[in-house]
């Protein structure tokens, strides 16, 4: 795995943080930002800022895809499914 700064801020949602929604979509933006989403449709006011290490504490399975390149995303249907890596357009 590439070395990443686990203290780096990441965007997630209140559903992931407070309701323990399963993370099913992860985006590694071209500007090196990370976003972690559950299945819920979200609005701007649902956003929460955490560190990547806090995201890992919520769902350790995301460690599997923290090596995706900038401009790529990872998706799965449920926590038991495998991640699918895609290049973002």
C-alpha positions, 0 to 999 in steps of 0.5 A, spaced: 500 500 500 502 507 498 504 511 504 498 515 506 497 520 511 492 517 516 491 524 519 489 527 513 482 530 513 476 526 509 469 528 508 464 523 510 457 523 512 453 524 519 450 517 516 457 514 516 459 517 523 452 517 527 448 511 524 454 507 522 452 506 515 456 502 511 461 505 506 460 503 499 463 509 495 470 512 496 473 517 492 480 519 491 480 526 488 485 529 483 487 534 489 488 528 493 482 529 497 478 523 500 471 522 500 467 516 504 459 515 503 454 510 505 448 508 501 444 514 503 443 520 498 446 526 501 446 534 502 451 539 503 449 539 510 450 532 511 457 532 511 462 531 516 470 532 516 474 526 520 481 524 519 482 518 515 484 514 521 477 515 524 474 513 518 478 506 518 476 506 526 469 506 523 470 501 517 477 498 517 475 494 510 477 501 507 484 500 508 483 495 502 482 501 497 487 506 500 492 505 495 487 507 489 490 513 485 488 520 485 482 521 480 479 514 481 474 511 486 472 505 489 465 502 490 461 496 492 454 494 494 455 492 501 460 490 506 461 483 504 462 485 497 469 486 493 471 493 491 470 495 484 475 500 482 474 505 477 477 511 473 473 518 474 471 522 468 
